[in-house]
């Protein structure tokens, strides 16, 4: 059976991040309990070249580092992929130092219930996330974050990724692995070394372009012959969902584009991101009301209807902060 005709996969975006602080083993465990087919760890690197699971290498929002006086002097400004930010950076910490920190909810204003789990969980390594996936027989779908920047900082995630996967060993459902990146070079490198252990996915967004090829836009990459060129090195695209079903001026779902059909025509699977249950992220017509605007935004709306629209559009999987909803809608 062609892979594009199988039932869509459910990818737990940073774990079940609607229910636990993202990128913690607890978030991945809840996702597995909810029936996710894959858990998704974003990967950055420590000073001593260990891949760890954080959405960004700047960790002031997702850990308690700002409350640790011994690390106060490490706060600094860096420019990552053209964006300047002040904070604490994973690549300035050893793994041992990072393990003394504790994870915190990234968007507490929308997920106040998750703050009850603040300061309870460590920052996991990629090896720990991979072992968890193998233990439970689910797939893993890592993303390499900012590989060009990290390489310029003296920590290259590509060989580290290859080493961790190689050391994982064994055969299980966790050996079903996709690896994704917004940059092109890292994915091409991994595609050249690919085996049955991983399949490569090129991430694309509605705006911008890959940092390592700044004369290229994502719009150009998915237009014309662009998808065929992606298919030369990747098995699929991880597309911002607006590229598949855009929203109209009233913030409601419009008509699907032809992106899924064109991708399938060159044998690429399509995994859109990101499906989140809170009203803040949903189309206007799928929001559920409440007594105040603030409460309305953080309530869970009709995410099932949004998911069903994308399943009907023919996508091959979805990235969701609420894996249970994605499984139920499927």
Buried (B, 14 or more C-beta within 10 A) or exposed (E): EEBBEEEBBBBBBBBBBBBBBBBBBBBBBBBBEBBBBBBBBBBBBBBEBBBBBBBBBBBBBBBBBBEBEEBEEBBEEBEBBEEEBEBBBBBBBEBEBBBBBBBBBBBBEBBEEBEEBBEEBBBBBBBBBBBBBBEBEBBBBBBBBBBBBBBEBEBBBBEBBBEBBEEBEEEBBBBBBBBBBBBBBBBBBBBEBBEEBBBBBBBBBEEBBBBBEEEEBBBEBBEEEBBBBBBEBBBBBBBBBBBBBEEEEEEEBEEBBEBBEBBBEBBBBBBBBBBBBBBBBBBEEBBEEEEEEEEBBBBBBBBBBBBEBBBEBBBBBBBBBBBBBBBBBB
